[in-house]
Amino acid sequence: MADHGTPKYSTAPGNDYAEHESTYNLFIWLTKWTIGIVAAVLVMMFLFLT
């Protein structure tokens, strides 16, 4: 079998981990708010449509 060597993404220059982390934190923040808003809409639908 061929020797594949080290993956390029782990040794590539210019990996901006701070930007990756801030993007991930934004994703988590938006996910939390989206779940909260959907839950609130479902509760209001239950209260007002039954």
PDB file of N, CA, C and O in Angstrom:
ATOM      1  N   MET A   1       0.823  -1.182   0.000  1.00  0.00           N
ATOM      2  CA  MET A   1       0.000   0.000   0.000  1.00  0.00           C
ATOM      3  C   MET A   1       0.869   1.247   0.000  1.00  0.00           C
ATOM      4  O   MET A   1       2.029   1.221   0.410  1.00  0.00           O
ATOM      5  N   ALA A   2       0.294   2.311  -0.457  1.00  0.00           N
ATOM      6  CA  ALA A   2       1.029   3.571  -0.546  1.00  0.00           C
ATOM      7  C   ALA A   2       1.104   4.246   0.820  1.00  0.00           C
ATOM      8  O   ALA A   2       0.195   4.130   1.641  1.00  0.00           O
ATOM      9  N   ASP A   3       2.192   4.941   1.037  1.00  0.00           N
ATOM     10  CA  ASP A   3       2.343   5.726   2.258  1.00  0.00           C
ATOM     11  C   ASP A   3       1.705   7.095   2.018  1.00  0.00           C
ATOM     12  O   ASP A   3       2.127   7.837   1.131  1.00  0.00           O
ATOM     13  N   HIS A   4       0.698   7.417   2.807  1.00  0.00           N
ATOM     14  CA  HIS A   4      -0.059   8.644   2.569  1.00  0.00           C
ATOM     15  C   HIS A   4       0.547   9.858   3.255  1.00  0.00           C
ATOM     16  O   HIS A   4       0.222  10.986   2.885  1.00  0.00           O
ATOM     17  N   GLY A   5       1.401   9.670   4.221  1.00  0.00           N
ATOM     18  CA  GLY A   5       2.027  10.802   4.892  1.00  0.00           C
ATOM     19  C   GLY A   5       1.076  11.495   5.857  1.00  0.00           C
ATOM     20  O   GLY A   5       0.019  10.965   6.199  1.00  0.00           O
ATOM     21  N   THR A   6       1.470  12.690   6.288  1.00  0.00           N
ATOM     22  CA  THR A   6       0.643  13.447   7.226  1.00  0.00           C
ATOM     23  C   THR A   6      -0.436  14.215   6.473  1.00  0.00           C
ATOM     24  O   THR A   6      -0.209  14.659   5.347  1.00  0.00           O
ATOM     25  N   PRO A   7      -1.603  14.374   7.081  1.00  0.00           N
ATOM     26  CA  PRO A   7      -2.655  15.150   6.426  1.00  0.00           C
ATOM     27  C   PRO A   7      -2.242  16.614   6.295  1.00  0.00           C
ATOM     28  O   PRO A   7      -1.641  17.175   7.211  1.00  0.00           O
ATOM     29  N   LYS A   8      -2.557  17.221   5.177  1.00  0.00           N
ATOM     30  CA  LYS A   8      -2.139  18.600   4.915  1.00  0.00           C
ATOM     31  C   LYS A   8      -2.905  19.609   5.767  1.00  0.00           C
ATOM     32  O   LYS A   8      -2.366  20.666   6.097  1.00  0.00           O
ATOM     33  N   TYR A   9      -4.155  19.301   6.129  1.00  0.00           N
ATOM     34  CA  TYR A   9      -4.936  20.280   6.878  1.00  0.00           C
ATOM     35  C   TYR A   9      -4.377  20.510   8.281  1.00  0.00           C
ATOM     36  O   TYR A   9      -4.577  21.583   8.850  1.00  0.00           O
ATOM     37  N   SER A  10      -3.687  19.531   8.846  1.00  0.00           N
ATOM     38  CA  SER A  10      -3.160  19.715  10.203  1.00  0.00           C
ATOM     39  C   SER A  10      -1.825  20.450  10.206  1.00  0.00           C
ATOM     40  O   SER A  10      -1.428  21.005  11.231  1.00  0.00           O
ATOM     41  N   THR A  11      -1.138  20.458   9.086  1.00  0.00           N
ATOM     42  CA  THR A  11       0.165  21.106   9.040  1.00  0.00           C
ATOM     43  C   THR A  11       0.188  22.308   8.101  1.00  0.00           C
ATOM     44  O   THR A  11       1.244  22.903   7.888  1.00  0.00           O
ATOM     45  N   ALA A  12      -0.957  22.671   7.541  1.00  0.00           N
ATOM     46  CA  ALA A  12      -0.997  23.772   6.582  1.00  0.00           C
ATOM     47  C   ALA A  12      -0.750  25.102   7.285  1.00  0.00           C
ATOM     48  O   ALA A  12      -1.275  25.330   8.375  1.00  0.00           O
ATOM     49  N   PRO A  13       0.038  25.975   6.681  1.00  0.00           N
ATOM     50  CA  PRO A  13       0.244  27.291   7.280  1.00  0.00           C
ATOM     51  C   PRO A  13      -1.014  28.141   7.100  1.00  0.00           C
ATOM     52  O   PRO A  13      -1.755  27.987   6.128  1.00  0.00           O
ATOM     53  N   GLY A  14      -1.233  29.027   8.044  1.00  0.00           N
ATOM     54  CA  GLY A  14      -2.352  29.944   7.912  1.00  0.00           C
ATOM     55  C   GLY A  14      -3.648  29.460   8.524  1.00  0.00           C
ATOM     56  O   GLY A  14      -4.690  30.073   8.295  1.00  0.00           O
ATOM     57  N   ASN A  15      -3.624  28.373   9.303  1.00  0.00           N
ATOM     58  CA  ASN A  15      -4.840  27.961  10.008  1.00  0.00           C
ATOM     59  C   ASN A  15      -5.158  29.003  11.068  1.00  0.00           C
ATOM     60  O   ASN A  15      -4.351  29.253  11.964  1.00  0.00           O
ATOM     61  N   ASP A  16      -6.326  29.605  10.964  1.00  0.00           N
ATOM     62  CA  ASP A  16      -6.720  30.682  11.864  1.00  0.00           C
ATOM     63  C   ASP A  16      -7.664  30.107  12.915  1.00  0.00           C
ATOM     64  O   ASP A  16      -8.886  30.168  12.774  1.00  0.00           O
ATOM     65  N   TYR A  17      -7.078  29.549  13.965  1.00  0.00           N
ATOM     66  CA  TYR A  17      -7.883  28.888  14.988  1.00  0.00           C
ATOM     67  C   TYR A  17      -8.774  29.857  15.746  1.00  0.00           C
ATOM     68  O   TYR A  17      -9.869  29.482  16.168  1.00  0.00           O
ATOM     69  N   ALA A  18      -8.332  31.083  15.925  1.00  0.00           N
ATOM     70  CA  ALA A  18      -9.173  32.071  16.611  1.00  0.00           C
ATOM     71  C   ALA A  18     -10.440  32.330  15.804  1.00  0.00           C
ATOM     72  O   ALA A  18     -11.523  32.439  16.378  1.00  0.00           O
ATOM     73  N   GLU A  19     -10.321  32.430  14.501  1.00  0.00           N
ATOM     74  CA  GLU A  19     -11.500  32.639  13.650  1.00  0.00           C
ATOM     75  C   GLU A  19     -12.392  31.411  13.660  1.00  0.00           C
ATOM     76  O   GLU A  19     -13.617  31.536  13.674  1.00  0.00           O
ATOM     77  N   HIS A  20     -11.799  30.232  13.653  1.00  0.00           N
ATOM     78  CA  HIS A  20     -12.593  28.996  13.716  1.00  0.00           C
ATOM     79  C   HIS A  20     -13.384  28.948  15.021  1.00  0.00           C
ATOM     80  O   HIS A  20     -14.564  28.595  15.029  1.00  0.00           O
ATOM     81  N   GLU A  21     -12.730  29.305  16.114  1.00  0.00           N
ATOM     82  CA  GLU A  21     -13.397  29.264  17.407  1.00  0.00           C
ATOM     83  C   GLU A  21     -14.513  30.299  17.499  1.00  0.00           C
ATOM     84  O   GLU A  21     -15.572  30.008  18.054  1.00  0.00           O
ATOM     85  N   SER A  22     -14.300  31.492  16.969  1.00  0.00           N
ATOM     86  CA  SER A  22     -15.350  32.509  17.026  1.00  0.00           C
ATOM     87  C   SER A  22     -16.530  32.123  16.132  1.00  0.00           C
ATOM     88  O   SER A  22     -17.680  32.401  16.475  1.00  0.00           O
ATOM     89  N   THR A  23     -16.258  31.488  14.994  1.00  0.00           N
ATOM     90  CA  THR A  23     -17.344  31.020  14.133  1.00  0.00           C
ATOM     91  C   THR A  23     -18.145  29.926  14.829  1.00  0.00           C
ATOM     92  O   THR A  23     -19.374  29.910  14.750  1.00  0.00           O
ATOM     93  N   TYR A  24     -17.459  29.014  15.508  1.00  0.00           N
ATOM     94  CA  TYR A  24     -18.138  27.943  16.240  1.00  0.00           C
ATOM     95  C   TYR A  24     -18.984  28.524  17.372  1.00  0.00           C
ATOM     96  O   TYR A  24     -20.115  28.090  17.590  1.00  0.00           O
ATOM     97  N   ASN A  25     -18.436  29.507  18.093  1.00  0.00           N
ATOM     98  CA  ASN A  25     -19.202  30.132  19.174  1.00  0.00           C
ATOM     99  C   ASN A  25     -20.446  30.834  18.627  1.00  0.00           C
ATOM    100  O   ASN A  25     -21.500  30.789  19.261  1.00  0.00           O
ATOM    101  N   LEU A  26     -20.346  31.473  17.478  1.00  0.00           N
ATOM    102  CA  LEU A  26     -21.508  32.094  16.849  1.00  0.00           C
ATOM    103  C   LEU A  26     -22.542  31.032  16.481  1.00  0.00           C
ATOM    104  O   LEU A  26     -23.739  31.229  16.689  1.00  0.00           O
ATOM    105  N   PHE A  27     -22.081  29.910  15.935  1.00  0.00           N
ATOM    106  CA  PHE A  27     -22.980  28.819  15.588  1.00  0.00           C
ATOM    107  C   PHE A  27     -23.721  28.310  16.819  1.00  0.00           C
ATOM    108  O   PHE A  27     -24.932  28.096  16.760  1.00  0.00           O
ATOM    109  N   ILE A  28     -23.024  28.115  17.924  1.00  0.00           N
ATOM    110  CA  ILE A  28     -23.648  27.637  19.164  1.00  0.00           C
ATOM    111  C   ILE A  28     -24.659  28.667  19.677  1.00  0.00           C
ATOM    112  O   ILE A  28     -25.757  28.301  20.097  1.00  0.00           O
ATOM    113  N   TRP A  29     -24.294  29.945  19.645  1.00  0.00           N
ATOM    114  CA  TRP A  29     -25.188  31.002  20.107  1.00  0.00           C
ATOM    115  C   TRP A  29     -26.464  31.038  19.272  1.00  0.00           C
ATOM    116  O   TRP A  29     -27.564  31.120  19.819  1.00  0.00           O
ATOM    117  N   LEU A  30     -26.320  30.977  17.945  1.00  0.00           N
ATOM    118  CA  LEU A  30     -27.492  30.988  17.065  1.00  0.00           C
ATOM    119  C   LEU A  30     -28.354  29.737  17.255  1.00  0.00           C
ATOM    120  O   LEU A  30     -29.581  29.818  17.195  1.00  0.00           O
ATOM    121  N   THR A  31     -27.730  28.602  17.478  1.00  0.00           N
ATOM    122  CA  THR A  31     -28.470  27.366  17.707  1.00  0.00           C
ATOM    123  C   THR A  31     -29.298  27.464  18.981  1.00  0.00           C
ATOM    124  O   THR A  31     -30.468  27.080  18.987  1.00  0.00           O
ATOM    125  N   LYS A  32     -28.712  27.970  20.056  1.00  0.00           N
ATOM    126  CA  LYS A  32     -29.441  28.126  21.324  1.00  0.00           C
ATOM    127  C   LYS A  32     -30.658  29.039  21.136  1.00  0.00           C
ATOM    128  O   LYS A  32     -31.759  28.712  21.580  1.00  0.00           O
ATOM    129  N   TRP A  33     -30.453  30.190  20.471  1.00  0.00           N
ATOM    130  CA  TRP A  33     -31.549  31.125  20.279  1.00  0.00           C
ATOM    131  C   TRP A  33     -32.628  30.551  19.361  1.00  0.00           C
ATOM    132  O   TRP A  33     -33.816  30.776  19.589  1.00  0.00           O
ATOM    133  N   THR A  34     -32.231  29.824  18.344  1.00  0.00           N
ATOM    134  CA  THR A  34     -33.206  29.224  17.437  1.00  0.00           C
ATOM    135  C   THR A  34     -34.058  28.201  18.164  1.00  0.00           C
ATOM    136  O   THR A  34     -35.275  28.171  17.981  1.00  0.00           O
ATOM    137  N   ILE A  35     -33.441  27.359  18.986  1.00  0.00           N
ATOM    138  CA  ILE A  35     -34.187  26.366  19.756  1.00  0.00           C
ATOM    139  C   ILE A  35     -35.139  27.067  20.719  1.00  0.00           C
ATOM    140  O   ILE A  35     -36.285  26.645  20.874  1.00  0.00           O
ATOM    141  N   GLY A  36     -34.672  28.132  21.367  1.00  0.00           N
ATOM    142  CA  GLY A  36     -35.525  28.871  22.291  1.00  0.00           C
ATOM    143  C   GLY A  36     -36.714  29.516  21.598  1.00  0.00           C
ATOM    144  O   GLY A  36     -37.828  29.475  22.122  1.00  0.00           O
ATOM    145  N   ILE A  37     -36.502  30.101  20.448  1.00  0.00           N
ATOM    146  CA  ILE A  37     -37.590  30.747  19.708  1.00  0.00           C
ATOM    147  C   ILE A  37     -38.591  29.709  19.211  1.00  0.00           C
ATOM    148  O   ILE A  37     -39.800  29.923  19.296  1.00  0.00           O
ATOM    149  N   VAL A  38     -38.097  28.590  18.696  1.00  0.00           N
ATOM    150  CA  VAL A  38     -38.997  27.528  18.229  1.00  0.00           C
ATOM    151  C   VAL A  38     -39.816  26.994  19.392  1.00  0.00           C
ATOM    152  O   VAL A  38     -41.016  26.761  19.241  1.00  0.00           O
ATOM    153  N   ALA A  39     -39.198  26.795  20.549  1.00  0.00           N
ATOM    154  CA  ALA A  39     -39.926  26.316  21.719  1.00  0.00           C
ATOM    155  C   ALA A  39     -40.994  27.328  22.138  1.00  0.00           C
ATOM    156  O   ALA A  39     -42.112  26.941  22.480  1.00  0.00           O
ATOM    157  N   ALA A  40     -40.659  28.619  22.115  1.00  0.00           N
ATOM    158  CA  ALA A  40     -41.638  29.649  22.486  1.00  0.00           C
ATOM    159  C   ALA A  40     -42.806  29.673  21.504  1.00  0.00           C
ATOM    160  O   ALA A  40     -43.955  29.811  21.922  1.00  0.00           O
ATOM    161  N   VAL A  41     -42.536  29.543  20.224  1.00  0.00           N
ATOM    162  CA  VAL A  41     -43.605  29.511  19.219  1.00  0.00           C
ATOM    163  C   VAL A  41     -44.501  28.292  19.441  1.00  0.00           C
ATOM    164  O   VAL A  41     -45.724  28.398  19.351  1.00  0.00           O
ATOM    165  N   LEU A  42     -43.905  27.152  19.725  1.00  0.00           N
ATOM    166  CA  LEU A  42     -44.714  25.958  19.975  1.00  0.00           C
ATOM    167  C   LEU A  42     -45.591  26.103  21.207  1.00  0.00           C
ATOM    168  O   LEU A  42     -46.745  25.675  21.201  1.00  0.00           O
ATOM    169  N   VAL A  43     -45.052  26.708  22.272  1.00  0.00           N
ATOM    170  CA  VAL A  43     -45.853  26.933  23.490  1.00  0.00           C
ATOM    171  C   VAL A  43     -46.994  27.892  23.187  1.00  0.00           C
ATOM    172  O   VAL A  43     -48.124  27.662  23.617  1.00  0.00           O
ATOM    173  N   MET A  44     -46.710  28.978  22.444  1.00  0.00           N
ATOM    174  CA  MET A  44     -47.773  29.922  22.105  1.00  0.00           C
ATOM    175  C   MET A  44     -48.819  29.289  21.199  1.00  0.00           C
ATOM    176  O   MET A  44     -50.005  29.589  21.334  1.00  0.00           O
ATOM    177  N   MET A  45     -48.413  28.426  20.286  1.00  0.00           N
ATOM    178  CA  MET A  45     -49.372  27.721  19.454  1.00  0.00           C
ATOM    179  C   MET A  45     -50.268  26.821  20.304  1.00  0.00           C
ATOM    180  O   MET A  45     -51.474  26.733  20.075  1.00  0.00           O
ATOM    181  N   PHE A  46     -49.668  26.162  21.278  1.00  0.00           N
ATOM    182  CA  PHE A  46     -50.444  25.299  22.168  1.00  0.00           C
ATOM    183  C   PHE A  46     -51.457  26.117  22.964  1.00  0.00           C
ATOM    184  O   PHE A  46     -52.611  25.717  23.120  1.00  0.00           O
ATOM    185  N   LEU A  47     -51.009  27.273  23.468  1.00  0.00           N
ATOM    186  CA  LEU A  47     -51.900  28.081  24.296  1.00  0.00           C
ATOM    187  C   LEU A  47     -53.011  28.749  23.502  1.00  0.00           C
ATOM    188  O   LEU A  47     -54.144  28.811  23.979  1.00  0.00           O
ATOM    189  N   PHE A  48     -52.729  29.244  22.325  1.00  0.00           N
ATOM    190  CA  PHE A  48     -53.689  30.047  21.596  1.00  0.00           C
ATOM    191  C   PHE A  48     -54.488  29.274  20.549  1.00  0.00           C
ATOM    192  O   PHE A  48     -55.524  29.759  20.093  1.00  0.00           O
ATOM    193  N   LEU A  49     -54.038  28.102  20.163  1.00  0.00           N
ATOM    194  CA  LEU A  49     -54.743  27.355  19.114  1.00  0.00           C
ATOM    195  C   LEU A  49     -55.508  26.155  19.651  1.00  0.00           C
ATOM    196  O   LEU A  49     -56.097  25.411  18.867  1.00  0.00           O
ATOM    197  N   THR A  50     -55.516  25.946  20.952  1.00  0.00           N
ATOM    198  CA  THR A  50     -56.299  24.824  21.497  1.00  0.00           C
ATOM    199  C   THR A  50     -57.527  25.298  22.186  1.00  0.00           C
ATOM    200  O   THR A  50     -58.298  24.488  22.700  1.00  0.00           O
TER     201      THR A  50
END
